[in-house]
Amino acid sequence: MVESIPSYRGDEELARLLAEAGAALSLEETKTLVAGAAAAPPGSDGWTHLVAPDLTGALDEQLRALRAASIPDDGLEDRAALPARLAALRAELERRALAGFLLLVGDEHHGEYVARRAMRLAWLTGFTGSAGLAVVLREKAALFVDGRYTLQAEQQVDAALFEHRHITNEPPADWIAAHLKDGEALGYDPWLHTLKEVERYAGAAAKAGATLAALEDNPIDAIWSDQPPAPIAPVLAHDLHYAGKSSEAKRTELAQALRADGIDAAVLTAPDSIEWLLNLRGGDVPCSPLALCFALLHANGTVELFIDARKLAPGLREELAPDVTPRAPASLGDRLGALAGRKVLADPELAPAWIFHRLEAASGRIEKRRDPCLLPKATKNPVEIAGARAAHRRDGAALVRFLCWLEKTVPDGQVSEMDAARYLAERRAENNLYRGPSFETISGAGANGAIVHYRVSPESDRTISPDELYLVDSGGQYLDGTTDVTRTLAFRKPGGEERDRFTRVLKGHIALARAHFPEGTTGPQLDTLARRALWEAGLDYDHGTGHGVGSYLGVHEGPQRISKLANDVALVPGMIVSNEPGYYKTGAYGIRIENLVVVTEPSSPPGAERPVLGFETLTQAPIDRKLIDRTLLDAEEIAWLDGYHASVRESLTPLLEAETAEWLGSATRPLDAP
C-alpha cells in the first residue's frame, strides 16, 4: 500500500505546530533538517522524532508533507544533459588551470553505497555501477570499469563522450601516463581517493612530466547546481540482543591492542566499522543501515564520534556518554591536528588521502595499518551467528513463497522483471524484523541475466518468458542478520548447453560448500574449487567467488574474500562469506548459484595433523532441478544436493502454508526421484 501524504500547509502552520510541541529547532532549522531527511533513502523511520521527540499527529503529518515536497530533482536521471555537464566540467577545470580531473565512484568513506549527493560519477557519465573511475582531460575522457560492469557501461555511457576501458586490462595509470602532457596538472579530490591510489596516479602523471594536484573542493560540486544536501536519517542503538557484545567490551579489547603496540589513537573512516564498534545503526545510504561519520578511537577506550548530531535519536547522546563524545564533522581536522607527535593508526586501503595529508601536516607519527575493527567485525560472535541462522530461515520462507508463485505465474506470460522483484520484496517485508533490501535486487530474464550487476528499470524491464532462463539475486536486512541469495530458474525444459553450464556452476558451488581446509587458509587458495568444472570446459566468470557479509550491516564486507585476487586474510571460524560461482553468455543468459556460508569451528578428522575448518551453509532455498544434467554429477555431489534439499525442506515446511509446502516438497525431492 502506498502511503498517502497530505499537502504541506505552509511555513506559518508548521511554525505554529513546532511551538505547540515545544520543539527545540526553529522553523529554518527544521526545514534544513527535513531537506536532509528528503535526501536520505526512502523508508528511514523515526526521522520526525529528530525534530520533536513528543510529536503531535498534526506535526508529524506536516513534517512528512514537507519532506515529500522537498525531495530534490537532482538530475541523475537526465541523460540528455550529459554532454553539457562534461563541457561544464572542462570549463571549470580550465578556470582552475587544470588539465584534467580524476573522478571515482564513491564518497569520503569509500563504502559500497553512497548518498545521492555523492553520485558524482553517475551525474557526469550516466554510469550507475558501484565501482568505476573516470579521467577527464581537455580533449579526451575515459571511463574505467571491471568485468562486472563492461556490459552495463556500454549501455549507459555514450562512447562519443567517454572511451570505454577495462580497468584491469587497460589500467587508468597507463592511460594517464600516455595522455597527460609535460607540465600539466591533473586534479583529484583527496577525500575520494586512498593514499595508495594517489601514489599510483602521481607516479603515472610523473611519467608524463605532469603532476597530481590535491584540490580543496570537488569541481563537480561547483557545477552541480541541484546537488542534494547531505542526508539526515536517525541513528539508533543496536540492541545487545542482536549485537551479542557490548560496545564497552569491544572498545576495551581494541584499546588494549592499541596500547600493546604503542598506538595512541586509531582513525576510523568506515561507517560500518564505527557502527559495529558502538552498536549503532543509521540510514543515510541505501541498502545498508549506516550513518555517515568518522571516529577517533583512543588507547584509553574512549571515542570521538564525528557526526551530524541532528541524526542522533532522542536519548542516544546520553546513552553514549561518558566514553563516546559526539563532535561536529568539521572539527575532524582540528582534532587530528591535536594528535601532533602522537602515534596514530590509519588504514591506507580505506582512509581518504586527506586524513594522511592532515596528519602529516600536524607532524603526527602515522602507523599505516588495517582498520582494527575489520577482523573482529568479520568474525561473528555466537549471538550473531545464531541470528544469521534465524534470519536465513525466515528469508528462505519468503524466497520459497516467491519461487512457488513465480513458477505458477511466469508460464502465463504476465510477470515482468520488475513485477518479480516487487513481489519478492513484499514477501520479505511481511517479517517484522525486516528493515529493507541488502542491495537492489538483480532480476534478469534472458540476456539481462548475463549482465552481472544488472538493475532493472522501467526502460530495461521485460516480461519473463517461460522459454528463457531467469536469474534473481536478492537479499534482506534483518535486525538479526543480513542475507544474500541467487537462484537461476528454468520454467520449461532448458537446452543442453544451459544445463551443461548450470551443472558446472553447481559442481563448483558444491565443491566449495564441501571444502575442508587447514587453519590459516585464505580465500584465494579455495577459489579454484569453484571454477574447476568451468575451466575444464574452457569457461570462467569475471567476478569473485565469495565476499564477506555483515551482521545487519554491509552485504559486502571485508577483509576476507574468495577470489582470484590476492588476499592475505585467513578464513577463521565465525566469518560469513558467499559461495557464488556463475557463468554468463552475453546476449543470451546468466547463471549464478549463491548461498551464504559460515566458517565452522576446527575439527580433528581421524589422522589429521592440524585443525581443519569447513563451511556451514546458511541459505535455505531450493536449487532448480530442471537445470541439472545428472550425468555430470558424481555420487558425492548428488548426496550433498539431496542432503541440502532435505535440510531446506525440514527447516522451512513448518513456516509455510500447505500449498507452498507442497511445492517445496516437490522442488526438493531427491535428484533421482521421478
C-alpha positions as CSV (number, residue, x, y, z in Angstrom):
1,M,0.0,0.0,0.0
2,V,1.4,3.5,-1.0
3,E,1.4,5.9,2.0
4,S,-1.0,8.8,1.5
5,I,0.9,12.1,2.1
6,P,-1.2,15.2,2.9
7,S,-0.3,18.5,1.3
8,Y,2.0,21.0,3.0
9,R,0.0,23.8,4.5
10,G,2.8,26.3,4.7
11,D,5.6,27.7,6.9
12,E,3.2,29.6,9.2
13,E,1.3,26.4,10.1
14,L,4.5,24.5,10.6
15,A,5.9,27.2,12.9
16,R,2.7,27.1,15.0
17,L,2.8,23.3,15.3
18,L,6.5,23.4,16.3
19,A,5.8,25.9,19.0
20,E,2.9,23.8,20.4
21,A,5.2,20.7,20.5
22,G,7.9,22.7,22.3
23,A,10.4,21.8,19.6
24,A,14.0,23.0,20.2
25,L,14.5,23.7,16.5
26,S,13.5,26.9,14.8
27,L,11.4,26.9,11.6
28,E,14.5,27.3,9.4
29,E,16.5,24.7,11.3
30,T,13.5,22.3,10.9
31,K,13.3,23.0,7.2
32,T,17.0,22.3,6.8
33,L,16.7,19.0,8.7
34,V,13.7,18.0,6.6
35,A,15.7,18.7,3.4
36,G,18.4,16.3,4.8
37,A,15.7,13.7,5.6
38,A,14.4,14.1,2.0
39,A,18.0,13.4,0.7
40,A,18.1,10.1,2.7
41,P,16.8,6.9,1.2
42,P,13.1,6.2,1.5
43,G,11.9,4.1,4.4
44,S,14.0,5.7,7.2
45,D,11.5,5.5,10.0
46,G,11.6,7.8,13.1
47,W,13.2,10.8,11.5
48,T,10.3,13.1,12.5
49,H,11.3,12.5,16.1
50,L,14.6,14.2,15.4
51,V,12.5,17.4,15.2
52,A,10.5,16.9,18.4
53,P,10.6,13.7,20.5
54,D,6.9,14.2,21.5
55,L,5.1,14.6,18.2
56,T,1.5,15.6,17.8
57,G,-0.3,13.9,14.9
58,A,-0.7,17.2,13.1
59,L,3.1,18.0,13.3
60,D,4.1,14.5,12.2
61,E,1.7,14.9,9.2
62,Q,3.1,18.3,8.2
63,L,6.7,17.2,8.5
64,R,6.1,14.3,6.2
65,A,4.3,16.5,3.8
66,L,7.2,18.9,3.8
67,R,9.7,16.0,3.2
68,A,7.6,14.8,0.2
69,A,7.7,18.3,-1.2
70,S,11.5,18.7,-0.5
71,I,12.7,15.6,-2.4
72,P,15.3,17.2,-4.8
73,D,15.3,16.8,-8.5
74,D,19.0,16.1,-8.7
75,G,19.1,15.4,-12.4
76,L,20.7,12.0,-12.0
77,E,18.2,10.5,-14.5
78,D,18.6,13.3,-17.0
79,R,20.8,11.6,-19.6
80,A,20.2,14.3,-22.2
81,A,22.2,16.7,-20.1
82,L,25.4,14.6,-20.0
83,P,27.2,16.3,-22.9
84,A,26.6,19.7,-21.4
85,R,27.8,18.5,-18.0
86,L,31.1,17.3,-19.5
87,A,31.6,20.6,-21.2
88,A,30.8,22.5,-17.9
89,L,33.4,20.4,-16.1
90,R,36.0,21.1,-18.7
91,A,35.3,24.8,-18.4
92,E,35.6,24.6,-14.6
93,L,38.9,22.8,-14.9
94,E,40.1,25.4,-17.3
95,R,39.2,28.1,-14.8
96,R,41.3,26.3,-12.2
97,A,44.2,25.9,-14.6
98,L,43.9,22.1,-14.5
99,A,44.5,19.7,-17.4
100,G,42.1,17.2,-16.1
101,F,40.3,15.5,-13.2
102,L,40.1,12.1,-11.6
103,L,36.6,11.0,-10.5
104,L,35.8,7.8,-8.7
105,V,32.6,6.2,-7.7
106,G,32.1,6.8,-4.0
107,D,32.4,9.2,-1.2
108,E,34.9,10.1,1.6
109,H,34.0,6.8,3.4
110,H,34.8,4.6,0.5
111,G,31.9,2.3,1.1
112,E,29.8,0.5,-1.5
113,Y,26.7,2.6,-1.1
114,V,26.7,6.4,-1.1
115,A,24.2,9.2,-0.7
116,R,22.8,10.7,-3.8
117,R,24.8,13.9,-3.3
118,A,28.0,11.7,-3.7
119,M,26.9,10.1,-7.0
120,R,29.1,12.4,-9.0
121,L,30.3,9.9,-11.5
122,A,26.7,8.9,-12.3
123,W,25.7,12.6,-12.7
124,L,28.6,13.2,-15.1
125,T,28.7,10.0,-17.1
126,G,25.4,8.1,-16.6
127,F,27.2,5.1,-15.2
128,T,25.5,3.8,-12.1
129,G,27.7,0.8,-11.1
130,S,29.3,0.6,-7.7
131,A,32.9,0.6,-9.0
132,G,34.5,2.8,-11.7
133,L,36.8,5.7,-12.4
134,A,36.6,8.5,-15.0
135,V,39.6,10.5,-16.2
136,V,38.5,13.8,-17.9
137,L,41.1,15.7,-19.9
138,R,40.7,18.7,-22.2
139,E,40.4,16.7,-25.3
140,K,39.7,13.2,-24.1
141,A,37.8,11.4,-21.4
142,A,37.7,7.7,-20.4
143,L,35.6,5.5,-18.1
144,F,37.3,2.5,-16.5
145,V,35.3,-0.4,-15.1
146,D,36.0,-4.1,-14.4
147,G,34.5,-7.2,-15.9
148,R,31.3,-7.0,-13.8
149,Y,30.3,-3.7,-15.4
150,T,31.5,-3.8,-19.0
151,L,28.1,-4.5,-20.5
152,Q,26.4,-2.0,-18.1
153,A,28.9,0.7,-19.1
154,E,28.3,0.0,-22.8
155,Q,24.6,0.5,-22.3
156,Q,24.8,3.6,-20.0
157,V,27.7,5.6,-21.2
158,D,28.0,7.4,-24.5
159,A,31.2,6.2,-26.1
160,A,31.4,9.5,-28.0
161,L,31.9,11.3,-24.6
162,F,33.9,8.7,-22.7
163,E,36.2,5.9,-24.1
164,H,35.3,2.6,-22.5
165,R,38.2,0.9,-20.9
166,H,38.7,-2.4,-18.8
167,I,40.3,-1.3,-15.6
168,T,42.4,-4.5,-15.4
169,N,43.5,-4.9,-19.0
170,E,43.9,-1.2,-19.6
171,P,44.8,0.4,-16.2
172,P,44.0,4.1,-15.8
173,A,47.5,4.8,-14.7
174,D,48.8,3.7,-18.1
175,W,46.1,5.8,-19.8
176,I,47.1,8.8,-17.7
177,A,50.8,8.4,-18.5
178,A,50.0,8.2,-22.2
179,H,47.7,11.2,-22.5
180,L,48.9,13.8,-20.0
181,K,51.5,16.3,-21.2
182,D,54.6,17.7,-19.7
183,G,53.9,20.5,-17.2
184,E,50.2,19.8,-16.8
185,A,48.3,19.2,-13.6
186,L,45.7,16.5,-13.0
187,G,43.4,17.4,-10.2
188,Y,41.9,15.0,-7.6
189,D,39.7,15.2,-4.6
190,P,41.8,13.9,-1.6
191,W,38.6,12.9,0.2
192,L,37.7,10.4,-2.5
193,H,41.0,8.6,-3.1
194,T,43.0,6.4,-0.8
195,L,46.7,7.1,-0.2
196,K,47.7,4.1,-2.4
197,E,45.5,5.4,-5.2
198,V,47.1,8.8,-5.0
199,E,50.6,7.3,-5.1
200,R,49.7,5.2,-8.1
201,Y,48.3,8.1,-10.1
202,A,51.0,10.5,-9.0
203,G,53.5,8.1,-10.5
204,A,51.6,7.9,-13.7
205,A,51.4,11.6,-14.0
206,A,55.2,11.9,-13.3
207,K,55.9,9.6,-16.2
208,A,54.3,12.2,-18.5
209,G,56.2,15.0,-16.8
210,A,52.9,16.1,-15.1
211,T,51.8,16.5,-11.5
212,L,48.8,15.3,-9.4
213,A,47.1,18.2,-7.6
214,A,45.1,17.8,-4.5
215,L,42.0,20.1,-4.6
216,E,40.4,21.8,-1.7
217,D,36.9,21.2,-3.1
218,N,35.4,19.0,-5.8
219,P,34.8,20.7,-9.1
220,I,31.7,18.6,-9.8
221,D,30.1,20.2,-6.7
222,A,30.8,23.6,-8.2
223,I,28.8,22.8,-11.4
224,W,26.1,20.5,-10.0
225,S,23.5,23.2,-9.2
226,D,20.8,20.9,-7.9
227,Q,23.1,18.6,-5.9
228,P,21.2,17.2,-2.9
229,P,22.2,18.1,0.7
230,A,23.8,15.6,3.0
231,P,21.3,13.0,4.2
232,I,19.9,13.0,7.7
233,A,18.4,9.8,9.0
234,P,18.0,8.7,12.6
235,V,20.9,6.9,14.3
236,L,19.6,4.3,16.7
237,A,21.2,1.9,19.3
238,H,21.6,-1.7,18.0
239,D,20.2,-3.8,20.8
240,L,22.6,-6.1,22.6
241,H,20.1,-8.9,21.9
242,Y,21.2,-8.8,18.3
243,A,24.8,-7.4,18.7
244,G,25.9,-10.1,21.2
245,K,28.6,-7.9,22.6
246,S,28.6,-4.5,24.3
247,S,30.3,-1.5,22.8
248,E,32.3,-1.2,26.0
249,A,33.7,-4.7,25.7
250,K,34.6,-4.1,22.0
251,R,36.3,-0.8,22.8
252,T,38.2,-2.2,25.7
253,E,39.6,-5.1,23.6
254,L,40.6,-2.8,20.7
255,A,42.1,-0.2,23.0
256,Q,44.2,-2.8,24.8
257,A,45.6,-3.9,21.4
258,L,46.4,-0.3,20.5
259,R,48.3,0.2,23.8
260,A,50.2,-3.0,23.3
261,D,51.5,-1.6,20.0
262,G,52.2,1.8,21.4
263,I,49.5,3.4,19.4
264,D,47.7,6.5,20.8
265,A,44.7,6.6,18.6
266,A,43.1,5.0,15.5
267,V,41.3,6.9,12.8
268,L,38.1,5.1,11.7
269,T,36.7,6.2,8.4
270,A,34.4,3.3,7.5
271,P,30.9,3.8,8.9
272,D,30.3,0.1,9.3
273,S,33.4,-0.2,11.5
274,I,32.2,2.6,13.7
275,E,28.7,1.4,14.0
276,W,29.8,-2.1,14.8
277,L,32.1,-0.7,17.5
278,L,29.5,1.5,19.0
279,N,26.5,-0.8,18.4
280,L,24.7,1.8,16.4
281,R,22.7,1.7,13.1
282,G,21.7,4.5,10.8
283,G,20.0,5.1,7.4
284,D,22.0,7.6,5.4
285,V,22.6,5.3,2.4
286,P,20.6,2.7,0.5
287,C,20.5,-0.9,1.5
288,S,22.9,-0.6,4.5
289,P,22.0,0.6,7.9
290,L,24.8,3.1,8.1
291,A,25.2,6.7,9.3
292,L,27.9,8.6,7.6
293,C,30.5,9.5,10.2
294,F,34.2,9.4,11.3
295,A,35.7,8.4,14.6
296,L,38.8,8.5,16.7
297,L,39.3,5.5,19.0
298,H,41.8,6.4,21.7
299,A,44.0,4.0,23.5
300,N,42.0,4.5,26.7
301,G,38.9,3.1,25.1
302,T,37.1,6.5,24.6
303,V,35.8,7.5,21.2
304,E,35.3,10.9,19.5
305,L,32.4,10.5,17.0
306,F,32.3,13.0,14.2
307,I,28.7,13.0,13.1
308,D,25.9,15.5,12.4
309,A,24.4,15.5,15.9
310,R,20.9,16.1,14.4
311,K,20.9,12.5,13.4
312,L,21.1,11.1,17.0
313,A,17.8,9.7,18.2
314,P,16.4,11.3,21.4
315,G,18.3,10.0,24.4
316,L,21.1,8.4,22.4
317,R,23.7,11.1,23.3
318,E,23.1,10.2,27.0
319,E,23.4,6.5,26.2
320,L,26.8,7.1,24.6
321,A,28.2,9.2,27.4
322,P,30.6,9.4,29.0
323,D,33.1,7.4,26.8
324,V,31.7,8.4,23.4
325,T,31.7,12.1,22.6
326,P,29.8,13.4,19.5
327,R,31.6,16.2,17.7
328,A,30.8,18.2,14.6
329,P,32.3,16.6,11.4
330,A,34.0,19.9,10.5
331,S,36.1,19.6,13.7
332,L,37.9,16.4,12.5
333,G,40.8,18.3,11.0
334,D,41.5,20.2,14.3
335,R,41.2,17.0,16.3
336,L,43.7,15.3,14.0
337,G,46.0,18.3,14.4
338,A,45.8,17.9,18.2
339,L,47.4,14.5,17.8
340,A,50.7,16.1,16.8
341,G,53.6,13.9,17.9
342,R,51.3,11.0,18.8
343,K,51.4,7.6,17.1
344,V,48.1,7.4,15.0
345,L,46.8,4.3,13.1
346,A,45.1,4.9,9.7
347,D,44.2,2.3,7.1
348,P,45.9,3.1,3.7
349,E,43.4,0.8,2.0
350,L,40.3,2.6,3.4
351,A,41.1,6.1,4.7
352,P,41.0,9.0,2.3
353,A,44.3,10.6,1.4
354,W,43.1,13.8,3.1
355,I,43.5,12.0,6.5
356,F,47.1,11.3,5.9
357,H,47.8,14.8,4.5
358,R,46.3,16.3,7.6
359,L,48.3,14.0,10.0
360,E,51.5,14.7,8.1
361,A,50.8,18.5,8.3
362,A,50.5,18.0,12.1
363,S,53.7,16.1,12.3
364,G,51.9,13.0,13.6
365,R,53.5,9.6,13.6
366,I,51.4,7.6,11.2
367,E,51.0,3.9,11.6
368,K,49.7,2.6,8.3
369,R,47.8,-0.5,9.3
370,R,44.5,-2.2,8.7
371,D,41.4,-0.8,10.4
372,P,41.4,-2.5,13.8
373,C,37.6,-3.2,13.6
374,L,37.7,-5.2,10.4
375,L,38.7,-8.6,11.6
376,P,36.6,-8.7,14.9
377,K,33.6,-7.3,12.9
378,A,34.0,-10.0,10.3
379,T,34.4,-12.8,12.9
380,K,30.8,-13.1,14.2
381,N,30.1,-13.9,17.8
382,P,27.8,-16.8,18.8
383,V,24.8,-14.4,19.1
384,E,25.4,-13.0,15.6
385,I,25.7,-16.5,14.1
386,A,22.5,-17.6,15.8
387,G,20.8,-14.5,14.4
388,A,22.2,-15.2,10.9
389,R,20.7,-18.7,11.0
390,A,17.3,-17.4,12.2
391,A,17.3,-14.6,9.6
392,H,18.2,-17.0,6.8
393,R,15.4,-19.4,7.8
394,R,12.8,-16.6,7.7
395,D,14.3,-15.2,4.5
396,G,14.2,-18.7,3.0
397,A,10.5,-19.0,3.7
398,A,9.9,-15.6,1.9
399,L,12.0,-16.8,-1.0
400,V,10.2,-20.1,-1.3
401,R,6.8,-18.3,-1.4
402,F,8.3,-16.2,-4.2
403,L,9.7,-19.1,-6.2
404,C,6.4,-21.0,-5.9
405,W,4.4,-18.0,-7.1
406,L,6.9,-17.4,-10.0
407,E,6.7,-21.0,-11.3
408,K,2.9,-20.8,-11.3
409,T,2.6,-17.4,-12.9
410,V,5.5,-17.0,-15.4
411,P,4.1,-19.5,-17.9
412,D,1.1,-17.2,-18.3
413,G,3.4,-14.5,-19.7
414,Q,2.2,-11.8,-17.3
415,V,5.2,-11.4,-15.0
416,S,7.9,-8.8,-15.7
417,E,11.3,-8.4,-14.1
418,M,10.0,-5.5,-12.0
419,D,6.9,-7.4,-11.0
420,A,9.0,-10.3,-9.8
421,A,11.4,-8.0,-7.8
422,R,8.4,-6.2,-6.2
423,Y,6.6,-9.5,-5.2
424,L,9.8,-10.8,-3.6
425,A,10.3,-7.6,-1.6
426,E,6.7,-7.8,-0.4
427,R,7.2,-11.3,0.9
428,R,10.3,-10.3,2.8
429,A,8.5,-7.2,4.2
430,E,5.9,-9.5,5.9
431,N,8.5,-10.2,8.6
432,N,8.6,-7.8,11.5
433,L,12.4,-7.9,11.8
434,Y,12.9,-6.9,8.1
435,R,14.4,-3.5,7.6
436,G,14.8,-3.4,3.8
437,P,16.8,-4.9,1.0
438,S,20.5,-5.6,1.4
439,F,21.1,-4.5,-2.2
440,E,19.0,-3.7,-5.2
441,T,17.5,-6.9,-6.5
442,I,19.0,-8.3,-9.7
443,S,16.0,-9.6,-11.6
444,G,17.2,-10.5,-15.0
445,A,15.5,-12.6,-17.7
446,G,17.3,-13.9,-20.7
447,A,20.0,-11.6,-21.9
448,N,19.5,-9.3,-19.0
449,G,20.7,-12.1,-16.7
450,A,24.0,-12.0,-18.5
451,I,24.7,-8.5,-17.1
452,V,26.4,-9.4,-13.8
453,H,25.2,-6.4,-11.8
454,Y,22.0,-5.7,-13.8
455,R,19.5,-3.4,-12.2
456,V,16.0,-3.5,-13.8
457,S,14.5,-0.1,-14.6
458,P,11.3,0.9,-16.4
459,E,13.4,1.3,-19.6
460,S,15.0,-2.2,-19.4
461,D,12.1,-4.1,-17.9
462,R,10.9,-7.0,-19.9
463,T,8.4,-9.8,-19.4
464,I,9.9,-13.0,-18.2
465,S,9.5,-15.6,-20.9
466,P,9.0,-19.2,-19.8
467,D,11.4,-20.2,-22.6
468,E,14.4,-18.3,-21.2
469,L,16.4,-18.5,-18.0
470,Y,15.7,-16.1,-15.2
471,L,18.3,-15.0,-12.6
472,V,17.3,-13.4,-9.3
473,D,20.0,-12.2,-6.9
474,S,18.5,-10.6,-3.8
475,G,18.9,-10.1,-0.1
476,G,17.4,-8.7,3.0
477,Q,18.5,-6.6,6.0
478,Y,17.0,-8.0,9.2
479,L,17.7,-6.9,12.8
480,D,19.4,-10.2,13.4
481,G,21.2,-10.7,10.1
482,T,21.9,-9.9,6.5
483,T,21.1,-12.2,3.6
484,D,22.2,-12.6,0.0
485,V,21.0,-15.4,-2.3
486,T,21.0,-16.1,-6.0
487,R,18.9,-18.6,-7.9
488,T,18.7,-19.3,-11.6
489,L,15.4,-20.8,-12.9
490,A,14.1,-22.5,-15.9
491,F,10.3,-22.7,-16.4
492,R,10.3,-25.1,-19.3
493,K,12.8,-27.8,-20.4
494,P,16.1,-26.0,-20.9
495,G,18.5,-26.6,-23.7
496,G,21.6,-28.9,-23.4
497,E,24.1,-26.0,-23.3
498,E,22.1,-24.3,-20.5
499,R,22.0,-27.5,-18.4
500,D,25.7,-28.1,-19.0
501,R,26.7,-24.6,-17.9
502,F,24.3,-24.7,-14.9
503,T,25.6,-28.1,-13.7
504,R,29.2,-27.0,-14.0
505,V,28.4,-23.9,-11.9
506,L,26.6,-26.2,-9.4
507,K,29.6,-28.5,-9.3
508,G,31.8,-25.6,-8.3
509,H,29.3,-24.5,-5.7
510,I,29.2,-27.9,-4.1
511,A,33.0,-28.3,-4.2
512,L,33.3,-25.1,-2.2
513,A,30.4,-25.9,0.2
514,R,32.0,-29.3,0.9
515,A,35.6,-28.0,1.3
516,H,37.7,-28.8,4.4
517,F,40.9,-26.8,4.8
518,P,43.5,-26.3,7.5
519,E,43.7,-23.3,9.7
520,G,45.5,-20.4,8.0
521,T,43.9,-21.0,4.6
522,T,42.9,-17.9,2.7
523,G,40.0,-17.4,0.3
524,P,42.1,-17.2,-2.9
525,Q,43.5,-20.7,-2.1
526,L,40.0,-22.1,-2.3
527,D,38.8,-20.1,-5.3
528,T,39.9,-22.7,-7.9
529,L,37.5,-25.3,-6.3
530,A,34.6,-23.2,-7.5
531,R,36.0,-22.7,-11.0
532,R,37.5,-26.1,-11.9
533,A,34.4,-27.6,-13.6
534,L,34.1,-24.5,-15.7
535,W,37.8,-24.3,-16.5
536,E,37.7,-27.9,-17.8
537,A,35.3,-26.7,-20.5
538,G,37.2,-23.6,-21.2
539,L,34.8,-21.4,-19.3
540,D,35.1,-18.9,-16.5
541,Y,33.4,-15.8,-14.8
542,D,34.8,-12.4,-14.1
543,H,33.6,-11.7,-10.6
544,G,34.8,-13.1,-7.2
545,T,33.5,-16.3,-5.9
546,G,32.8,-15.1,-2.4
547,H,32.6,-11.9,-0.3
548,G,32.2,-11.3,3.4
549,V,28.8,-10.4,4.8
550,G,28.0,-8.3,7.8
551,S,25.5,-8.8,10.7
552,Y,22.8,-6.2,9.9
553,L,25.5,-4.2,8.2
554,G,27.0,-4.2,4.8
555,V,26.2,-7.1,2.5
556,H,29.7,-6.9,1.1
557,E,32.2,-6.9,3.9
558,G,36.0,-7.4,4.2
559,P,38.7,-8.1,4.8
560,Q,38.2,-11.7,3.7
561,R,37.1,-12.8,0.3
562,I,37.2,-15.8,-2.1
563,S,38.5,-14.7,-5.5
564,K,41.4,-14.8,-7.9
565,L,42.7,-11.6,-6.4
566,A,45.5,-11.9,-3.8
567,N,44.3,-11.7,-0.2
568,D,46.3,-12.5,2.9
569,V,43.4,-12.8,5.4
570,A,42.9,-16.3,6.6
571,L,39.4,-17.6,7.0
572,V,38.5,-18.1,10.6
573,P,35.5,-19.5,12.5
574,G,32.6,-17.1,12.5
575,M,33.3,-15.4,9.2
576,I,30.3,-15.4,6.9
577,V,31.1,-15.4,3.1
578,S,29.2,-16.0,0.0
579,N,29.6,-19.1,-2.3
580,E,28.6,-17.8,-5.8
581,P,30.2,-19.2,-8.9
582,G,28.5,-18.3,-12.1
583,Y,28.6,-18.3,-15.9
584,Y,27.3,-15.5,-18.3
585,K,26.8,-15.8,-22.0
586,T,26.5,-12.3,-23.4
587,G,23.2,-11.6,-25.2
588,A,21.7,-14.9,-24.1
589,Y,21.5,-15.8,-20.4
590,G,23.2,-15.7,-17.0
591,I,23.7,-18.4,-14.4
592,R,24.7,-18.0,-10.7
593,I,24.0,-20.1,-7.6
594,E,24.7,-18.3,-4.4
595,N,24.4,-19.3,-0.8
596,L,25.9,-17.7,2.3
597,V,28.2,-19.9,4.4
598,V,29.8,-19.5,7.8
599,V,33.3,-20.8,8.6
600,T,33.0,-23.6,11.2
601,E,35.0,-24.3,14.3
602,P,38.0,-26.5,13.8
603,S,37.6,-30.3,13.9
604,S,40.1,-33.1,14.0
605,P,39.4,-35.8,11.4
606,P,40.9,-39.2,12.1
607,G,44.6,-39.0,11.3
608,A,44.6,-35.2,11.0
609,E,47.9,-33.5,11.8
610,R,46.4,-30.0,12.2
611,P,42.9,-28.5,12.9
612,V,40.6,-28.4,9.9
613,L,37.9,-25.8,9.1
614,G,34.9,-26.1,6.9
615,F,31.6,-24.3,5.9
616,E,28.1,-24.5,7.3
617,T,25.6,-23.4,4.7
618,L,23.2,-20.7,6.0
619,T,21.0,-20.0,3.0
620,Q,17.8,-22.1,2.7
621,A,16.2,-22.3,-0.8
622,P,15.9,-25.0,-3.4
623,I,18.2,-25.2,-6.4
624,D,16.3,-25.7,-9.7
625,R,16.4,-29.5,-10.5
626,K,15.3,-28.9,-14.1
627,L,18.6,-27.3,-15.0
628,I,20.8,-30.1,-13.7
629,D,22.5,-32.6,-16.0
630,R,22.5,-35.6,-13.8
631,T,25.3,-37.3,-15.8
632,L,27.8,-34.5,-14.8
633,L,27.5,-35.1,-11.1
634,D,29.2,-37.8,-9.1
635,A,27.7,-39.7,-6.2
636,E,29.1,-37.4,-3.5
637,E,27.8,-34.3,-5.3
638,I,24.3,-35.9,-5.6
639,A,24.4,-36.8,-1.9
640,W,25.3,-33.2,-1.0
641,L,22.5,-31.8,-3.1
642,D,19.9,-34.3,-1.8
643,G,21.1,-33.6,1.8
644,Y,20.9,-29.9,1.3
645,H,17.4,-30.1,-0.1
646,A,16.2,-32.4,2.7
647,S,17.5,-29.8,5.2
648,V,15.8,-27.0,3.5
649,R,12.5,-28.9,3.3
650,E,12.7,-29.9,7.0
651,S,13.5,-26.4,8.2
652,L,11.1,-24.4,6.1
653,T,8.0,-26.6,5.8
654,P,6.7,-25.6,9.3
655,L,6.8,-21.9,8.2
656,L,4.8,-22.4,5.0
657,E,1.1,-22.6,4.1
658,A,0.0,-26.0,2.7
659,E,0.1,-25.2,-1.0
660,T,3.6,-23.7,-0.8
661,A,4.9,-26.5,1.4
662,E,3.7,-29.0,-1.2
663,W,5.5,-27.1,-3.9
664,L,8.7,-27.1,-1.8
665,G,8.4,-30.8,-1.2
666,S,8.4,-31.4,-5.0
667,A,11.2,-28.9,-5.6
668,T,13.5,-30.6,-3.0
669,R,12.8,-34.2,-3.8
670,P,15.9,-36.4,-4.3
671,L,17.6,-35.8,-7.7
672,D,17.0,-39.4,-8.9
673,A,13.3,-39.3,-7.8
674,P,10.8,-39.1,-10.7
